[in-house]
């Protein structure tokens, strides 16, 4: 067994050792390895770091924008037969939902290798295949892809700017661009079409208020 495969196996074991399998609120048909409900986000981050040095484990939460995209894809079959990329994929929820709704293929991209390991493991749990690629959100070319998904990337100005610019370029190339967001202030306010809205409970320590409304938008060039 090669060194890279051994490292991948170590990361996956670390994830399995500290997570629970749970279904996101909007997508009961999907199972993900997520932080235990009893753990705070920072507490979970500290526990994970004891076994494996890691970036903030954003993949361990089913964020509202990602849940909204997943629900929309499963209900609408909007990407059935298409090749899909999930930008900043985290847990891989949107990519998994794409495959469950009939996508031809799905690529999960993220800058955190642990997120990619989580996405691969989550795909296996759900009986689908998802490819992964380590990359930041300033990707300018998804060769052979028909649609790009992005959830919850507008939480701070720098990331939001890069996400919006990348997705606008994808739209200009003729790709379908679907974005999920619970009304964050850095989400683009123009050249967008509202496709669906979903109400769900907020993660108390990561979102403001007891509930959020997560929207799915088609972004245009």
C-alpha positions as CSV (number, residue, x, y, z in Angstrom):
1,X,0.0,0.0,0.0
2,X,1.4,3.4,-1.0
3,X,2.1,6.3,1.4
4,X,-0.7,8.4,0.0
5,X,-3.3,5.7,0.4
6,X,-2.1,5.1,4.0
7,X,-2.5,8.8,4.8
8,X,-6.0,8.8,3.2
9,X,-6.9,5.8,5.3
10,X,-5.6,7.5,8.5
11,X,-7.7,10.6,7.8
12,X,-10.8,8.6,7.2
13,X,-10.3,6.6,10.4
14,X,-9.9,9.9,12.3
15,X,-13.2,11.2,10.8
16,X,-15.0,7.9,11.7
17,X,-13.7,8.0,15.2
18,X,-15.1,11.4,16.1
19,X,-18.3,11.7,14.0
20,X,-21.8,10.4,14.1
21,X,-23.9,9.4,11.1
22,X,-26.9,11.6,10.8
23,X,-29.4,12.9,8.2
24,X,-29.6,16.6,7.4
25,X,-32.9,18.2,8.4
26,X,-34.0,18.9,4.8
27,X,-32.7,15.7,3.3
28,X,-33.7,12.7,5.4
29,X,-32.8,10.4,2.5
30,X,-29.1,11.3,2.8
31,X,-26.7,10.1,5.5
32,X,-23.6,12.0,6.5
33,X,-20.8,11.8,9.0
34,X,-21.2,15.0,11.1
35,X,-20.0,16.3,14.4
36,X,-22.1,14.8,17.3
37,X,-25.0,17.0,18.2
38,X,-23.7,17.2,21.8
39,X,-20.4,18.8,20.6
40,X,-19.9,22.5,20.0
41,X,-18.1,23.3,16.8
42,X,-15.0,24.5,18.6
43,X,-15.1,21.5,20.9
44,X,-15.3,19.1,18.0
45,X,-12.5,21.0,16.2
46,X,-10.3,20.5,19.3
47,X,-11.1,16.8,19.6
48,X,-10.4,16.2,15.9
49,X,-7.1,18.1,16.1
50,X,-5.9,15.7,18.9
51,X,-5.8,12.8,16.3
52,X,-5.2,14.8,13.2
53,X,-4.1,18.3,12.5
54,X,-6.9,20.0,10.5
55,X,-8.4,23.2,9.2
56,X,-11.7,24.3,10.8
57,X,-13.9,21.2,10.1
58,X,-16.6,23.0,8.2
59,X,-17.3,19.7,6.5
60,X,-18.7,18.4,9.8
61,X,-21.8,20.6,9.6
62,X,-24.7,20.3,7.1
63,X,-24.9,24.0,6.3
64,X,-28.3,25.5,5.3
65,X,-27.3,26.5,1.8
66,X,-25.9,23.1,1.0
67,X,-29.1,21.5,2.4
68,X,-31.2,23.7,0.3
69,X,-29.3,22.8,-2.9
70,X,-29.5,19.1,-2.1
71,X,-33.3,19.3,-1.4
72,X,-33.8,21.2,-4.7
73,X,-31.8,18.7,-6.7
74,X,-33.6,15.7,-5.3
75,X,-37.0,17.2,-5.9
76,X,-36.4,18.8,-9.3
77,X,-34.0,16.4,-10.9
78,X,-32.4,19.6,-12.3
79,X,-29.0,18.0,-13.0
80,X,-30.2,14.6,-14.0
81,X,-27.9,13.3,-16.8
82,X,-25.4,16.2,-16.3
83,X,-21.8,16.2,-15.1
84,X,-21.7,18.3,-12.0
85,X,-19.0,20.0,-9.9
86,X,-19.6,21.0,-6.2
87,X,-17.4,24.1,-5.3
88,X,-16.2,24.2,-1.7
89,X,-18.0,20.9,-1.2
90,X,-17.4,20.4,2.5
91,X,-19.3,17.2,3.4
92,X,-20.1,16.6,-0.2
93,X,-23.8,16.9,0.5
94,X,-24.7,18.7,-2.8
95,X,-22.5,16.4,-4.9
96,X,-24.1,13.3,-3.3
97,X,-27.6,14.7,-3.8
98,X,-26.7,15.4,-7.5
99,X,-25.8,11.7,-7.9
100,X,-28.9,10.5,-6.1
101,X,-31.0,12.6,-8.4
102,X,-29.5,11.1,-11.6
103,X,-26.4,13.2,-12.4
104,X,-24.0,11.5,-14.8
105,X,-21.0,12.3,-12.5
106,X,-20.1,14.6,-9.6
107,X,-16.8,16.2,-8.6
108,X,-16.4,17.6,-5.1
109,X,-13.8,20.3,-4.8
110,X,-12.4,21.7,-1.5
111,X,-9.2,23.2,-0.2
112,X,-9.3,21.0,2.9
113,X,-8.1,17.4,2.3
114,X,-10.1,16.2,5.3
115,X,-13.2,17.6,3.7
116,X,-12.5,15.5,0.6
117,X,-12.0,12.4,2.7
118,X,-15.3,13.1,4.4
119,X,-17.0,13.6,1.1
120,X,-15.7,10.3,-0.3
121,X,-16.7,8.5,2.8
122,X,-20.2,10.1,2.8
123,X,-20.6,9.2,-0.9
124,X,-19.9,5.5,0.0
125,X,-22.4,5.6,2.8
126,X,-25.1,6.7,0.3
127,X,-24.1,4.2,-2.3
128,X,-22.9,6.7,-4.9
129,X,-19.5,7.6,-6.4
130,X,-18.2,11.1,-6.1
131,X,-14.8,12.2,-7.5
132,X,-12.8,14.7,-5.4
133,X,-10.2,17.4,-6.2
134,X,-8.2,19.5,-3.8
135,X,-8.6,23.1,-5.1
136,X,-9.5,26.5,-3.8
137,X,-12.6,28.4,-4.9
138,X,-10.7,30.5,-7.5
139,X,-11.1,27.7,-10.1
140,X,-11.6,29.1,-13.5
141,X,-12.2,26.0,-15.6
142,X,-14.2,22.9,-15.0
143,X,-13.5,20.9,-18.1
144,X,-16.4,18.7,-19.3
145,X,-18.7,19.9,-16.6
146,X,-22.3,21.0,-17.3
147,X,-23.3,22.5,-13.9
148,X,-21.6,24.0,-10.9
149,X,-23.1,23.9,-7.3
150,X,-22.0,26.2,-4.5
151,X,-23.4,26.4,-1.0
152,X,-22.6,28.7,2.0
153,X,-19.5,30.4,0.5
154,X,-20.6,34.0,1.3
155,X,-19.8,34.1,5.0
156,X,-17.0,36.7,4.8
157,X,-15.9,39.2,2.1
158,X,-12.7,37.7,0.7
159,X,-14.2,34.2,0.2
160,X,-17.4,35.7,-1.1
161,X,-15.7,37.8,-3.7
162,X,-13.7,34.8,-5.1
163,X,-16.7,32.6,-5.0
164,X,-18.9,35.1,-6.9
165,X,-16.2,35.8,-9.5
166,X,-15.6,32.1,-10.1
167,X,-19.3,31.3,-10.5
168,X,-19.9,34.3,-12.8
169,X,-17.1,33.0,-15.1
170,X,-18.7,29.6,-15.0
171,X,-22.0,31.1,-16.0
172,X,-20.3,33.1,-18.8
173,X,-19.0,29.7,-20.1
174,X,-22.5,28.5,-20.5
175,X,-22.6,26.3,-17.3
176,X,-25.6,26.1,-15.1
177,X,-24.7,27.7,-11.8
178,X,-26.8,26.9,-8.7
179,X,-26.0,28.6,-5.4
180,X,-27.5,28.0,-1.9
181,X,-27.4,30.7,0.8
182,X,-29.4,31.7,3.9
183,X,-29.4,35.4,3.1
184,X,-25.9,36.3,4.1
185,X,-24.9,39.9,3.4
186,X,-22.1,39.1,1.0
187,X,-24.3,37.1,-1.4
188,X,-24.7,38.8,-4.8
189,X,-27.8,40.9,-5.1
190,X,-28.1,41.0,-8.9
191,X,-28.1,38.7,-12.0
192,X,-29.8,35.9,-10.1
193,X,-33.0,33.9,-10.4
194,X,-34.7,32.5,-7.3
195,X,-35.5,28.8,-7.7
196,X,-36.6,27.6,-4.3
197,X,-36.7,28.6,-0.6
198,X,-36.6,26.3,2.5
199,X,-37.0,27.1,6.2
200,X,-34.9,25.1,8.7
201,X,-33.5,25.4,12.2
202,X,-30.3,27.3,12.4
203,X,-27.1,25.8,14.0
204,X,-27.2,28.0,17.1
205,X,-23.5,28.7,17.4
206,X,-22.9,29.3,13.7
207,X,-26.0,31.1,12.4
208,X,-28.0,34.0,13.8
209,X,-31.5,33.3,15.0
210,X,-33.4,30.1,15.7
211,X,-34.4,29.6,12.1
212,X,-33.0,30.5,8.7
213,X,-34.5,30.6,5.2
214,X,-32.1,29.0,2.7
215,X,-32.6,30.0,-0.9
216,X,-31.5,28.3,-4.1
217,X,-30.5,30.7,-6.8
218,X,-29.4,30.3,-10.4
219,X,-26.6,32.8,-10.9
220,X,-26.1,34.5,-14.3
221,X,-23.0,35.9,-16.0
